[in-house]
Amino acid sequence: MSRVGSLPQEIRSDPPAVRAPLDAGDFRRAVGRFATGVTVLTTVTEGRHLGMTANSFVSVSLDPLLVLASIRRDARFHAPLLAAGVWGVSVLAADMTEASRFFARRAYEQPGDMFAQWPHTIGGQTGVVLLDGALSVFECRTVSTHAGGDHTLVVGEVVSFAQPRDDADPLVFFEGKYLDLAPSREAVPAQDGGAKRI
């Protein structure tokens, strides 16, 4: 195997050719073809509980238990999450479409407690809201943050988790719609603020 620098020749990249800029809208549509689950992320700061719908959530490590959420830097949830250092994740079931829509669009427009109409519990380790009816819930403490363009990648250590439901399918988001996992496989339009790729 011949080498050039530190890379094997067969994987060495040639100098990049001059290319036309890639279109962000086209990219968004292309990445939207990756089906994801839907979560509601939560945090608490200065006694106020906040939440946001997100599908940019992924497990990172088993030792230690780490997860990652990608948050737009201009999202209203961004600064409170970074300041609090604790956050929760509620993995939504298929029958929680309305919760997904609410926390994607209307939650911050509501006066008072944005969780008042949504059954929930308070996490014993972090004090964050965890939605009742979720398939899985996680409490996390932030261990690192990383700038990623117009997002911040927030890595959290899982300090508590549970799987409260095993009687429901997941809520799935694909090409800007909620996917119906019934045999028909028809998509349900996300009419009022579907899960945002934050």
MARPA-366630 format. One line per field, with one value per residue (C-alpha): residue in three letters; chain; x, y, z. Coordinates in Angstrom, 3 decimals, always signed. Layout:
REM residues N
r <- [ALA|...]
c <- [A|...]
px <- [X|...]
py <- [Y|...]
pz <- [Z|...]
//
This chain:
REM residues 198
r <- [MET|SER|ARG|VAL|GLY|SER|LEU|PRO|GLN|GLU|ILE|ARG|SER|ASP|PRO|PRO|ALA|VAL|ARG|ALA|PRO|LEU|ASP|ALA|GLY|ASP|PHE|ARG|ARG|ALA|VAL|GLY|ARG|PHE|ALA|THR|GLY|VAL|THR|VAL|LEU|THR|THR|VAL|THR|GLU|GLY|ARG|HIS|LEU|GLY|MET|THR|ALA|ASN|SER|PHE|VAL|SER|VAL|SER|LEU|ASP|PRO|LEU|LEU|VAL|LEU|ALA|SER|ILE|ARG|ARG|ASP|ALA|ARG|PHE|HIS|ALA|PRO|LEU|LEU|ALA|ALA|GLY|VAL|TRP|GLY|VAL|SER|VAL|LEU|ALA|ALA|ASP|MET|THR|GLU|ALA|SER|ARG|PHE|PHE|ALA|ARG|ARG|ALA|TYR|GLU|GLN|PRO|GLY|ASP|MET|PHE|ALA|GLN|TRP|PRO|HIS|THR|ILE|GLY|GLY|GLN|THR|GLY|VAL|VAL|LEU|LEU|ASP|GLY|ALA|LEU|SER|VAL|PHE|GLU|CYS|ARG|THR|VAL|SER|THR|HIS|ALA|GLY|GLY|ASP|HIS|THR|LEU|VAL|VAL|GLY|GLU|VAL|VAL|SER|PHE|ALA|GLN|PRO|ARG|ASP|ASP|ALA|ASP|PRO|LEU|VAL|PHE|PHE|GLU|GLY|LYS|TYR|LEU|ASP|LEU|ALA|PRO|SER|ARG|GLU|ALA|VAL|PRO|ALA|GLN|ASP|GLY|GLY|ALA|LYS|ARG|ILE]
c <- [A|A|A|A|A|A|A|A|A|A|A|A|A|A|A|A|A|A|A|A|A|A|A|A|A|A|A|A|A|A|A|A|A|A|A|A|A|A|A|A|A|A|A|A|A|A|A|A|A|A|A|A|A|A|A|A|A|A|A|A|A|A|A|A|A|A|A|A|A|A|A|A|A|A|A|A|A|A|A|A|A|A|A|A|A|A|A|A|A|A|A|A|A|A|A|A|A|A|A|A|A|A|A|A|A|A|A|A|A|A|A|A|A|A|A|A|A|A|A|A|A|A|A|A|A|A|A|A|A|A|A|A|A|A|A|A|A|A|A|A|A|A|A|A|A|A|A|A|A|A|A|A|A|A|A|A|A|A|A|A|A|A|A|A|A|A|A|A|A|A|A|A|A|A|A|A|A|A|A|A|A|A|A|A|A|A|A|A|A|A|A|A|A|A|A|A|A|A]
px <- [+0.000|+1.601|+1.024|+0.901|+1.426|-0.546|-3.361|-3.358|-3.274|-6.601|-8.420|-6.375|-8.483|-7.412|-7.541|-11.200|-12.435|-14.076|-17.806|-20.937|-22.228|-24.607|-28.140|-29.285|-32.919|-31.969|-29.838|-32.728|-34.976|-32.337|-31.612|-35.366|-35.463|-33.731|-36.626|-36.247|-38.040|-39.425|-38.597|-39.503|-36.414|-36.954|-34.949|-35.567|-34.028|-34.892|-37.832|-39.387|-39.837|-39.181|-39.525|-38.962|-39.726|-36.587|-35.560|-31.822|-31.150|-28.833|-27.143|-23.350|-21.781|-22.532|-19.539|-20.313|-23.944|-23.937|-26.485|-26.344|-28.841|-28.240|-29.830|-30.124|-28.218|-31.127|-33.713|-35.335|-34.480|-30.731|-29.575|-31.698|-30.485|-26.839|-27.319|-29.175|-26.765|-29.559|-32.146|-34.700|-35.686|-39.146|-39.289|-42.765|-45.216|-47.310|-50.342|-48.440|-48.565|-50.328|-47.621|-45.012|-46.838|-47.383|-43.754|-42.578|-44.626|-46.988|-45.382|-43.540|-46.648|-48.527|-48.596|-47.652|-46.772|-46.327|-46.738|-50.050|-52.113|-49.681|-49.539|-45.987|-43.728|-40.672|-37.408|-35.982|-32.340|-32.527|-35.942|-36.814|-40.212|-40.698|-43.868|-46.259|-47.069|-43.565|-41.952|-38.702|-37.507|-33.988|-32.541|-29.198|-26.430|-24.421|-20.791|-19.662|-20.853|-19.428|-20.037|-21.403|-22.172|-25.567|-26.130|-24.618|-24.006|-24.848|-23.498|-25.183|-24.479|-27.620|-28.250|-31.671|-33.852|-37.042|-39.218|-42.745|-44.621|-44.353|-47.879|-47.358|-45.470|-42.996|-43.819|-41.790|-40.944|-40.103|-40.017|-41.772|-44.621|-45.517|-45.395|-48.319|-46.840|-50.114|-50.033|-51.113|-47.866|-49.546|-47.984|-49.902|-49.234|-47.611|-50.074|-49.258|-45.561|-44.205|-41.029|-38.321|-34.842|-33.230]
py <- [+0.000|+3.262|+6.316|+10.016|+11.900|+10.060|+8.785|+5.617|+6.566|+4.887|+7.264|+10.397|+13.281|+15.261|+19.051|+20.136|+21.360|+24.762|+24.147|+26.195|+26.829|+24.177|+25.385|+25.327|+24.721|+21.746|+20.427|+20.767|+18.789|+16.109|+15.668|+15.672|+12.274|+10.845|+9.698|+10.608|+10.272|+13.365|+14.645|+17.511|+18.954|+20.722|+22.793|+24.984|+28.363|+30.922|+28.743|+28.747|+25.516|+25.726|+23.258|+22.847|+20.174|+18.695|+15.786|+16.496|+14.117|+11.112|+8.753|+9.174|+6.809|+3.912|+4.507|+7.049|+7.414|+10.416|+11.931|+14.938|+17.564|+20.100|+23.487|+26.470|+29.393|+31.769|+29.503|+30.954|+27.706|+28.034|+30.534|+29.115|+25.578|+26.584|+28.661|+25.917|+23.079|+20.521|+19.285|+16.612|+14.583|+13.110|+10.739|+11.207|+8.430|+8.428|+9.727|+12.853|+14.764|+17.732|+18.076|+18.069|+20.819|+22.886|+22.907|+23.513|+26.685|+27.945|+27.178|+30.475|+32.456|+31.167|+33.287|+31.542|+27.866|+26.400|+22.896|+23.567|+21.643|+18.749|+16.008|+15.743|+14.905|+16.705|+14.804|+13.896|+14.431|+17.717|+19.277|+19.407|+18.544|+15.055|+14.545|+11.811|+9.442|+9.555|+6.303|+7.126|+10.007|+11.144|+13.626|+15.070|+17.305|+19.208|+18.084|+19.959|+22.249|+22.645|+25.335|+23.865|+26.616|+28.095|+25.419|+24.443|+20.756|+20.061|+16.835|+15.654|+12.902|+10.898|+10.907|+9.253|+7.531|+5.504|+3.757|+4.490|+3.143|+0.026|+0.191|+2.707|+3.329|+6.212|+9.559|+9.662|+12.715|+12.432|+15.036|+17.638|+15.337|+13.013|+9.474|+7.152|+3.753|+1.988|-0.464|+2.275|+4.164|+7.459|+10.673|+13.070|+16.750|+18.753|+21.609|+23.773|+23.620|+20.135|+18.901|+21.378|+20.356|+22.579]
pz <- [+0.000|-1.088|+1.075|+0.385|+3.609|+6.298|+4.055|+1.939|-1.734|-2.425|-0.072|-0.778|-2.005|-5.027|-4.709|-4.817|-8.154|-8.371|-7.954|-7.968|-4.422|-3.116|-2.495|+1.138|+0.160|-1.987|+0.854|+3.306|+0.984|+0.489|+4.193|+4.834|+3.161|+6.235|+8.427|+12.084|+15.359|+17.058|+20.526|+22.788|+24.455|+27.768|+30.196|+33.232|+33.911|+36.599|+37.589|+34.100|+32.185|+28.446|+25.597|+21.892|+19.305|+17.769|+15.618|+15.664|+18.562|+18.607|+21.024|+21.159|+23.676|+26.014|+28.308|+29.575|+28.509|+26.185|+23.807|+21.493|+20.422|+17.664|+18.391|+16.082|+17.537|+16.827|+18.499|+21.619|+23.398|+22.689|+25.318|+28.169|+27.454|+27.480|+30.648|+32.526|+31.802|+32.254|+29.793|+29.175|+26.137|+25.606|+22.619|+21.190|+20.398|+17.236|+19.154|+20.289|+17.002|+18.592|+21.235|+18.487|+16.605|+19.732|+20.841|+17.274|+16.792|+19.437|+22.781|+23.173|+22.233|+25.268|+28.434|+31.642|+31.828|+28.347|+29.776|+31.525|+28.965|+28.599|+31.264|+32.528|+35.425|+36.777|+36.512|+39.897|+38.876|+36.972|+37.614|+33.910|+32.432|+30.973|+28.952|+30.010|+27.172|+25.686|+24.542|+26.357|+28.509|+29.407|+31.863|+30.812|+32.117|+29.535|+29.364|+26.246|+23.495|+20.012|+17.415|+14.202|+11.714|+12.558|+15.231|+18.557|+19.206|+22.843|+24.321|+27.491|+29.980|+30.683|+34.418|+34.320|+31.744|+31.533|+28.968|+30.181|+27.132|+25.032|+23.629|+20.830|+17.622|+17.367|+15.823|+12.597|+10.500|+6.782|+3.994|+6.127|+7.167|+9.989|+8.671|+9.296|+10.195|+9.444|+6.499|+4.084|+4.806|+4.013|+5.280|+7.511|+6.649|+9.438|+8.945|+11.937|+12.532|+12.130|+13.720|+12.866|+11.749|+14.276]
//
